[in-house]
Amino acid sequence: MEVWTAPHLFVSPVRWLPEGAVAVAGGRVAALGPEREVRERFPNAPVRRFPRYLGPQAANAHVHLDLGLGPVFRGPFMDFVLKAVFPRSEARGVRLAREAARAARQRVLGDIVAKDDGTLEWWLTESSLEGVAYLEVLGLYPPEVEEEYLRRVRAAVRRLKRLERRGGPRLGLSPHAPYSLTPSLMRSAVELAREEGLPLQIHVAESPAELAYFRDRTGAIAEFHRAKGLPRDLHPVGLTPVQYLAELGVLEARPLLVHGVQVDEDDVRTLAQAGAALVSCPRSNQNLETGLPPYALYQRHRVPIALGTDSALSGGSLDVWDEVRALEGLGVPLPEAAAMALAGHELLGLPPPRLRPGSPADQLVGW
């Protein structure tokens, strides 16, 4: 028998005890509650104190395992895309995903998989990971090419769905971002996800460049589109990225949205009314100079928030507790940040973690 204590004991994502304790015996939780009560009940048990947090393991609700590991990029968002992501396009795949998975501190992940190249088969049939592996959909194609691309995506989804194991990770779909799909491809991808019962995850309002692109066709994304010879009327002008997704009907599918930095109160209100949720990646946002989400605004409108590390290239470590530490440095209290770290389980479709007498002790994390 041991008694483990901490200033913050989380029993579930929404319940925590200040100065809490857990009695552990035989690999199981024997009792939990206020430290004074647990220590009085087991006065002879040695005490192990964790200086910050004790509770369930966190979930990494947004990551790109197939980009592999560092070095960390620091600089503007579009520079990151052009100088860090594009050069790894050919190498992205199951080898880098396995390497990153070994470095990931959490086993519950929302992973964006760029290619149907064996990585999703590994995720669904071999890996010990939990959560959702999202097949990424991305492209600004002419209609005839888009039709063939969508046919391949649909065939891949139906093939991969058959590989899901009972109680194992799920297949999802990730239309990359509002600016990187045509409106028709975005609608088709969301409709496919609804038809097949797939969870959705979409990057939105990540950078000032994305907001400028939709507002008036200025900024680095607009310049990239012009360099590629893409038409200026590919997307509507004068909307925010969130408004654009709302007008397309995408929010009706209640996707899990990632970043949500460049938003105003009308955007957040729209997301709340649609029942959407957010994954925040604060270290990535800081490294890529995109700003930070208005956390207080999301909380005021009761939009659920989880945490993700994003790729190791943009975020650094693949450990959500480092995101918690970053939030603390921004003035977010530990209980609030830890609740976000635990919220990812439910937002990825898994039961929220709860400690109770009889819970396996290996579910406990001390930080």
N, C-alpha and C positions, 0 to 999 in steps of 0.2 A: 504494500500500500504506500502510495505517495500522495501528497497534496501539492497541486500546481496552482500558483496564484499569479495574478497580474492586475495592474491598475484598471485594465479594460478587459472584461470577460464577455465575449459575444456568445450568446446562446443560439441566436439566429440572426439573419441579416437585419432584422428590425428590433431586436431585443438585446441589450447589453447591460452588464452590471458593473458599476464602479467598485474596484477592490473586490473582485470575485475570485472564486477558487473552484477547482475540480479535484475530487478524490479519484485516483486511478488505481485499479487493482486487477491483476490478471488480464491485462490488455484491454480493459473496459472501463468506462466511466461508472464509478460507483455512486457518486453524488456530486451535485454542483449547487452553488449558491453564493451568498456573501461570504467572504473569506473568514470572518469571525465565526460564523456558524459552522462552516465546514471544518475548521481547525478545532473547534470545541468538540465536534462529533468524533474526530479522529486525532486525539491529542498526541499520540505517540508516533504518528506518521511523519517521516522526514518531509520537509517543505522545499519545493523547487520554485523559485520565483523568476518569472519572465518580466523584464522591465517595461514592456509596452503593451502587448496584446496577447491574448490567449483566446482561441476559438477555432471555428472551422477554417478549412483552407479556402483561399480566394479562387476566383475564376478569371482567366485572361480572355475577355470577351471579344477582343479584336487583335489578330496577329497575322503576319504573313510569313509562315515558316519557310516557304519555298524560296524566299530571298536569302536564306542562310543567316550567317552571323556577320558582325561588323566588318570594317570600321564604321563608327558612327559619323554620319554626315551632319554638318551644321551649316545652314545657309538657306536662302529662299526656296520655297516649295518647288517651283518649276526647275530650279537648278538641281534639286534633289532628284526629280524625275529624270531629267536629261543626263545627269552625271553619275547617278548611283543606281537607279532602277533600270534604265534602258541598257546599260552595259552588261547587266546580269540576265537579260531576257533569254538568251540561249541556254544559260546554265541553270535557270530556274527549273526545279524538278524535285524528284523524290530524294535524291542524294542530299541536297541542301536542306530539304524539309526534315529528314531524319536527323541531320546534324543539329539543326535548331531545336528539334523536339527534345533531344538529349540535354540541351542547355536550358530548356524552359523549366521554371520552378513550379508551375502549376500544370496539372494534368487535364483540367477542364478548360477547353479552348474554343474560341470562335475563329477558325482559321480560313483565310481567303486563299484559294488555290488557283493559280493563274492559268494552268493548262491541263487538259485531259490527257495526261502523259504517264499515268501510273501512280501519281501521288494520291489521288482520291481512292484508288483501289487499296493502296497501302493503308490509308486512313481508316477505311471502312472494314477491312478484312484482317489486318495484321497489327495495327498499332494498339497500344494500351491506353490511348487517349480517350477522353470523353468530350462530349459537346457536339459541335457542328462543323463540318468541313464544307465550305461554300465554294461552288464552282463559279469562277468569275466570268461575267459576260461583259464584253467591252468592244466597241467599234463604231466608227462613223462611216459606214459603207453605203455605196449606191444601192438602190432597191434590189437589183438582181443578185448582188453579192450578199446582201443582208439576208435575203431569203434562204440562200444555201447555208450561210453561217448559222442561222436559227435552226435549220433542219438538223445540223450536226449537234448543236447544243441539246435539242430535244431528244435526239437519239442517245446522246451521252447520259442525260438525266435518267432516261428509262432503263438503260443498261446498269447504271450505278445504283439506282434505287433497289435493284434486286440483290445487291451485295450487303445491304444493311443487316446487322446482326441484332437479334432481340436484346434490348438493353444496352446496345452499343452506340457508337456515334452515329449522328444523322447526316444525311446529305442536305445541303442548302444551296441557294442560288444568290449570287452577289452581282447585280447590275452595278458596275463600278462606281459611276458618279454621274450627276446630271449632265455635265459638259462632255462626257466621253462616250455617250451612246446617242444615237438619233432618237427623237421622240418615239418613233414607231418601234425601234428595238427595245427601248425602255418599257413601253407598254407591253410588248410581246413577252419580254422576259418575266415581268411581274405576273402576267396572265398564266404563263407556263408554271410559275411557282404556285399559284393558286390552284391550278388544275391538278398538280402532282402533290399538293400538300407540303411544299417545301418552305422552310423558314427563309426569310430574306434579310440580307444585310447590305446597306448602301452607304458609301461615303457621301457626305453632303456638307456644303458650306464650310469646307476645311480652311481655305486660304482667301486672303484678300483678292487674289487673282481670279478666283472662281466668282466671287461677288461682282467684281468689275466686269467680267465677261458677260454675265447675264444683265447687268445694269445698263451698260452702254458700249460693249464690245471693246473695252480697253484692257490693258494689263497683259501679263505674261502668257496666260492661256489663249487670249485672243490673238496675240502675236504668233504663238505656235500654230494655231489653226490657219492663220493667213499664210504662214510659211509652207504649210502642207497643201495650200490651194483649196481649202474647204470653203464652202459658200457661207456668207455672212448671215444668211437667213435660216441656218440650220436649226437654231433654237430661237425662241421668242426673246425680245429685248424689253427691258424695263421691269422684270420680275426679280425677286430674290430666288436663290436656288430652292428654298423651301416652298415658296409660292409656285414655282414651276412644277415641282413634284405633286403639289396639291392639285393644280389644274389638270395634270395628266391622269389623276386618279390613283397615283401610286400610293399615297398615304392611306387609302382605304384598305390596303393589304396589310397595314400595321407592320412595316418593316422595322428592323433594328437599325437605327441610323448611327453613323460613326462621325465623330469630330463635332459637328454642329457649333463651330466657333463663330462664324460670321453671320450672326442672327440678331434680329431685334425682337421686341416684345410681341409684335404681331406674329412673327414666325413661331415663337415659342408657344403662343396661344394656339396657333394652328396645329402644332404638333400635339399639344395636350388634348385638344378636341378630337384629334384623329386617333388617340390612344397609342401614339408612337413612343418609343423609348430611345435612349441615347447611350452610346459607348464613348467615353472620353479617354483620350490618350495624351495627358498633359505634357509628358517629357518630349514626345514627338512634336507636338504643337510648338513647344518652346524652341526646340532645335531647328525646326523648319520656318521659324519666324512668322507663324500664322496667327499668333494671338492665343488666347485661352477662352474657353466657353464661359458664358455668364452663368456660373453655377447657381447663384442666388436666384436668378430669373427662372431657371429650370425648376428649382425647388419650390419657388413660389407658385408655379403653375402645376406642380406635382407631376412633372415628367420624370419617370424613373431613369437613374443614371447608373451605369456600370463602368468598369475600368478595363482598358486594354493597353498593351505595350506598343502596338503597331509593330513594324518590323524592327529587327535588331539594328538595321542600318539607320533608322530615324529615331528610335527610342533609346537604344542602348541595350541594357539587359532585358531578358524575357521574363521578368519577375514583377508581378503586379504590386508587390509590396514596395518596390522602388517608385511606383506611381503614387502610392499612398504617402511615401516620404516626400515626394515632390509637392503634393498637395498641402502637406503640413507646412512646407516652406513657403507656400503662398498664403498661409493663414487659415487653411481649412482645418478645423479641429479633428483630431484622430478618430473619434467615434463616427463622425460624418464621413470621413474618407474611407474608413474600414467598412462601413455599411455599403459604400459604392463597390468596394473590392469583392464583397460577398454577393452583391445583387446579380452578378453575371450568370450564376447558375440558373436562376429562374428565367432571365431574359434569353437564355439559350435553350429554354424548354426543359430544363432539368428541375427536379424538386429542390426547393431552397434548403440549404444545409441547416440542420438543427442538432444541438447537443441535448442529450437526455440520459438519464441513468440507463446503462446498457449499451450506449453508443461505443463503437470501437475507438480505442484511444489513439489509433493511428490517424483518425480524422482530425485530431487536435493539432493546431499549429501554434507554436510560441514564437513571438517576434519582439 
